Amino acid sequence: MTTTMRAHVLMRYGGPEATELREVPVPTPGPGELRIRVHAAGLNPVDYKIREGQLKVIRRYPLPIVLGNELAGVVDACGPGVTRFASGDRVFARVDKDAMGAFADYACVAEALVAKMPARLDFATAAAVPLAGLTALQGLRDELHAAPGQRLFIPGGAGGVGTFALQLARQFGATVATTASPRGEALVRRLGADVVVDYTAQRFEEVLSNYDGVFDLVGGDTLTRAFAVVKPGGMVLSIAGLPEPLTARKDLGRGPGLAALFWVASLGLRLRARRRSARYRYLFMHPSGADLADLARRIDDGALEVVIDRVVPFAQIGEAFAHLESGRAKGKIVVRMVD
């Protein structure tokens, strides 16, 4: 067993130059943890937001630290107390938010956050599922309560979270609208969009109205305009806007100090919601092996397609991030550690 491994390490907060691909010690699994030989890891916007220091108010990491939030691989070793997995199991996970560590040859992950990989997927495709899939599932199921008869607007349906959200919303029985360029229209319709607004030629708020809920995946001007689409009593749920007080208490388990900060930061959005007699909510998804097992069943049943933009070698992770940050990806970007 080697004692060192390759890892993509955050040395300081900043741009791409703040990270290094370097050799670090192989981690040892603690009680209740699995050590996973990582075959592939998915890239997500949260990765470069962490790198830039955008989340320091929520979570200040001890630097240097290995980046990466989702992975697929093979169990290499089990710590004391592990009961559901064994060496050789093919698994995937959204790793602990406090630890990260997916951009490496090996990672230690708590057993409760891990699930068996969908049998029909290879490692690169499985690595694209955890963070985006869990975000879509938890947002639709737990916050928007997607159900038959609902009308939901999901802008940004061709992105990483959007490709899962469109499919899951339809599976929950909702009618779904989204935005796409002419180049992305065929993809989002295949994934279940009933209505597609061409954002290069139309303003969605002039086409859509009286929707039960909005699942905002874009933020910025899209989020601001989304309140015009939702009906009274509906909800605008965002993963790209500003956190509100409930986020601090429910999603982060934090006290009144952070809740007060979020109250101020989100005031403009909450006032927009109030003027529409609607609600605004920001979502931080939580890692869950049980929810990942749900997604794996849907994938193996053929009910959920995983959309990959590209898979690149681990050595080219810098180029992969540049493509992610360009905003042009359709589906997920994955780095491969094992050929």
C-alpha positions in Angstrom: 0.0 0.0 0.0 1.4 3.4 -1.0 1.7 6.0 1.7 1.2 9.1 -0.6 -1.3 10.1 -3.2 -2.2 12.8 -5.7 -4.6 15.4 -4.5 -6.0 18.8 -5.7 -5.2 21.0 -2.8 -6.5 24.5 -1.8 -3.5 26.4 -0.5 -5.1 29.8 0.0 -8.3 31.5 -1.1 -8.3 32.9 -4.6 -8.4 32.0 -8.3 -7.2 28.9 -10.0 -3.6 29.7 -9.0 -4.6 29.1 -5.3 -4.8 25.4 -5.9 -2.1 22.8 -6.5 -2.0 19.2 -7.7 0.4 17.7 -5.3 1.4 14.6 -3.2 -0.2 14.2 0.2 -0.4 11.4 2.7 -3.0 8.7 2.2 -5.8 9.1 4.8 -6.6 6.4 7.4 -10.3 5.6 8.0 -11.5 6.4 11.5 -14.5 4.8 13.3 -17.5 4.4 11.1 -15.5 5.5 8.0 -14.7 3.9 4.7 -11.5 4.6 2.7 -12.4 4.7 -0.9 -10.1 4.3 -3.8 -11.4 7.2 -5.9 -11.9 6.3 -9.6 -13.7 9.6 -10.6 -15.0 12.8 -9.0 -17.5 15.3 -10.1 -17.0 19.1 -10.4 -19.5 21.6 -9.1 -19.9 25.3 -8.8 -19.6 25.0 -5.0 -16.0 23.8 -5.5 -14.8 27.1 -7.1 -17.0 29.1 -4.7 -15.1 27.5 -1.8 -11.8 28.1 -3.6 -12.7 31.8 -3.9 -13.6 32.1 -0.3 -17.3 32.9 -1.0 -18.4 30.5 1.7 -16.1 31.6 4.5 -18.9 33.1 6.5 -20.5 29.7 6.7 -17.6 27.4 6.9 -13.9 28.4 7.3 -11.7 25.5 6.3 -8.2 24.8 7.7 -5.8 25.4 4.9 -4.3 23.6 3.1 -7.2 21.2 2.4 -8.0 18.7 -0.3 -11.0 19.9 -2.4 -13.8 17.9 -3.9 -17.3 17.1 -2.8 -18.5 14.0 -4.7 -16.9 10.7 -5.9 -17.3 7.2 -7.1 -14.8 4.4 -6.4 -14.1 1.1 -4.6 -14.0 0.6 -0.9 -10.3 0.0 0.0 -10.5 -0.3 3.8 -13.1 -0.1 6.6 -12.7 1.7 9.9 -14.0 0.2 13.2 -17.7 -0.1 13.4 -18.5 -0.2 9.7 -21.3 -2.8 9.0 -22.9 -2.1 5.6 -19.9 -2.1 3.3 -16.8 -4.2 2.7 -13.6 -3.9 0.8 -14.2 -4.2 -3.0 -17.7 -2.6 -2.9 -18.4 -0.2 -5.7 -19.8 3.0 -4.1 -20.5 6.6 -4.6 -20.9 9.5 -2.1 -21.4 13.2 -1.5 -18.6 13.6 1.0 -18.8 15.4 4.4 -19.1 19.2 3.8 -16.6 19.9 6.6 -14.0 17.4 5.3 -14.3 17.4 1.5 -11.4 15.4 -0.1 -12.9 13.9 -3.2 -10.2 15.3 -5.6 -7.7 12.7 -4.6 -6.7 9.1 -5.2 -8.1 8.1 -1.8 -10.8 9.6 0.4 -12.3 8.7 3.8 -16.1 9.1 4.0 -18.5 8.3 6.8 -20.5 5.1 6.1 -23.9 7.0 6.5 -23.0 9.2 3.5 -22.2 6.3 1.1 -24.4 4.1 -1.1 -23.7 1.3 -3.6 -23.2 2.6 -7.1 -26.0 2.0 -9.6 -25.1 -1.3 -11.2 -25.6 0.0 -14.8 -23.2 3.0 -14.5 -19.4 3.2 -14.9 -17.4 5.2 -12.3 -17.2 8.4 -14.2 -21.0 8.6 -14.7 -21.7 7.6 -11.1 -19.4 10.4 -9.9 -21.7 12.9 -11.6 -24.7 11.9 -9.5 -24.3 12.7 -5.8 -24.2 16.4 -5.3 -26.5 17.5 -8.2 -28.8 14.5 -7.8 -29.3 15.0 -4.0 -29.8 18.8 -4.5 -32.6 18.1 -7.1 -34.2 15.4 -5.0 -34.2 17.2 -1.7 -35.3 20.5 -3.2 -38.2 19.0 -5.1 -39.3 16.5 -2.5 -38.7 18.3 0.8 -39.1 22.0 0.0 -41.3 22.3 -3.1 -43.2 19.1 -2.3 -43.5 18.3 -6.0 -46.7 16.4 -6.7 -49.2 15.6 -9.5 -51.1 18.7 -10.6 -48.3 21.1 -9.7 -46.7 23.5 -12.2 -43.0 24.1 -11.6 -40.6 26.4 -13.3 -36.9 25.2 -13.3 -34.7 27.7 -15.1 -31.3 26.4 -16.1 -32.6 22.9 -16.9 -29.6 21.9 -19.0 -27.1 22.3 -16.2 -25.8 19.8 -13.7 -28.6 20.1 -11.2 -31.2 21.0 -13.8 -30.8 17.7 -15.8 -31.8 15.8 -12.6 -34.5 18.2 -11.5 -36.4 18.1 -14.8 -36.6 14.3 -14.7 -37.4 14.1 -11.0 -40.1 16.8 -11.2 -41.8 14.8 -13.9 -41.5 11.6 -11.9 -43.2 13.3 -9.0 -46.1 14.2 -11.4 -45.5 17.9 -11.9 -45.7 19.9 -15.2 -42.4 21.5 -15.8 -41.2 24.6 -17.6 -37.5 25.6 -18.1 -35.2 27.9 -20.0 -32.7 26.8 -22.7 -30.9 28.1 -25.7 -31.9 26.6 -29.1 -28.8 24.4 -28.8 -30.1 23.0 -25.5 -33.8 22.6 -26.3 -33.7 19.0 -27.5 -31.9 17.9 -24.3 -34.3 19.5 -21.9 -37.4 18.3 -23.8 -35.9 14.7 -23.7 -35.5 15.0 -19.9 -39.1 16.0 -19.4 -39.6 19.7 -19.9 -43.2 20.4 -21.1 -42.5 24.1 -21.8 -39.2 25.5 -23.0 -38.5 29.3 -23.1 -35.7 30.3 -25.4 -33.8 32.7 -23.1 -31.9 34.1 -26.1 -35.1 35.5 -27.6 -37.7 35.7 -24.8 -38.1 36.8 -21.2 -39.6 34.0 -19.3 -41.7 36.2 -17.1 -43.6 37.4 -20.2 -44.4 33.8 -21.2 -45.0 32.0 -17.9 -47.3 32.9 -15.0 -49.2 31.4 -12.0 -46.7 28.6 -11.3 -46.9 26.8 -8.0 -43.2 27.0 -7.5 -39.8 28.0 -8.9 -36.6 26.0 -8.4 -33.9 28.6 -9.2 -30.6 27.1 -10.3 -29.1 30.2 -11.9 -29.4 33.2 -9.4 -28.8 36.8 -10.3 -31.2 38.4 -12.6 -33.0 35.1 -13.3 -33.8 34.8 -9.6 -35.0 38.4 -9.3 -37.4 38.0 -12.3 -38.6 34.5 -11.1 -40.9 36.1 -8.5 -43.1 37.4 -11.3 -43.8 33.7 -12.4 -44.9 32.3 -9.0 -48.6 32.4 -7.9 -49.7 33.7 -4.4 -48.9 31.1 -1.8 -46.1 29.6 -4.0 -42.4 29.3 -3.3 -39.3 30.4 -5.0 -36.5 28.0 -3.9 -32.9 28.8 -4.9 -29.5 27.2 -4.7 -27.8 30.2 -6.3 -29.3 33.2 -4.5 -28.7 34.5 -0.9 -29.3 32.4 2.2 -32.2 33.4 4.4 -32.6 32.9 8.2 -34.2 29.4 8.0 -31.1 28.3 6.1 -28.9 29.0 9.2 -31.1 27.1 11.6 -32.5 24.2 9.5 -29.7 23.5 6.9 -26.6 24.6 8.9 -27.6 24.0 12.5 -26.3 27.5 13.4 -27.4 30.0 15.9 -29.0 33.5 15.9 -25.9 35.3 14.8 -25.7 33.7 11.4 -29.5 33.8 11.1 -29.4 37.6 11.6 -26.7 38.0 9.0 -28.8 36.0 6.5 -31.9 38.0 7.5 -30.1 41.2 6.3 -28.5 39.6 3.2 -31.8 38.2 2.0 -34.1 41.1 2.8 -34.6 42.3 -0.7 -35.5 38.8 -2.0 -37.9 38.2 0.9 -39.6 41.5 0.2 -40.0 40.5 -3.4 -41.6 37.3 -2.3 -43.9 39.1 0.2 -45.1 41.4 -2.6 -46.2 38.3 -4.5 -47.7 36.7 -1.3 -45.1 34.0 -1.9 -42.2 32.5 0.0 -38.5 32.6 -0.6 -36.2 29.8 0.5 -32.5 29.0 0.0 -31.4 25.4 0.0 -28.2 23.8 1.3 -28.5 20.1 0.4 -27.3 17.6 3.0 -25.3 14.5 2.2 -27.3 11.3 2.6 -26.5 7.7 1.8 -30.2 6.8 2.0 -31.2 9.4 -0.6 -28.3 8.3 -2.8 -29.7 4.8 -2.6 -33.0 6.2 -3.8 -31.3 7.8 -6.8 -29.4 4.6 -7.5 -32.7 2.7 -7.7 -34.2 5.2 -10.1 -31.1 5.0 -12.3 -31.0 1.2 -12.3 -34.8 1.2 -13.1 -34.0 3.3 -16.2 -36.0 6.2 -14.8 -33.2 8.7 -14.4 -30.6 9.6 -17.0 -27.2 11.0 -16.0 -26.1 13.7 -18.4 -22.3 14.1 -18.8 -20.7 17.1 -20.5 -17.2 15.7 -20.5 -14.8 13.4 -18.6 -11.1 14.6 -18.3 -8.0 13.0 -16.8 -7.2 14.1 -13.2 -4.0 15.8 -14.4 -6.2 18.2 -16.4 -8.5 19.3 -13.6 -7.5 22.9 -14.1 -8.8 22.9 -17.6 -12.0 21.1 -16.4 -12.6 24.0 -13.9 -12.1 26.6 -16.6 -14.9 24.9 -18.6 -17.1 24.7 -15.6 -16.6 28.4 -14.7 -17.4 29.4 -18.3 -21.0 28.3 -17.7 -21.2 26.5 -21.1 -21.4 22.9 -19.7 -24.5 20.8 -20.6 -24.7 18.3 -17.7 -21.8 17.4 -15.4 -18.0 17.6 -15.7 -16.0 14.7 -14.2 -12.3 14.1 -13.6 -11.1 10.5 -13.8 -8.4 9.2 -11.4 -8.3 5.6 -12.7 -8.3 4.8 -16.4 
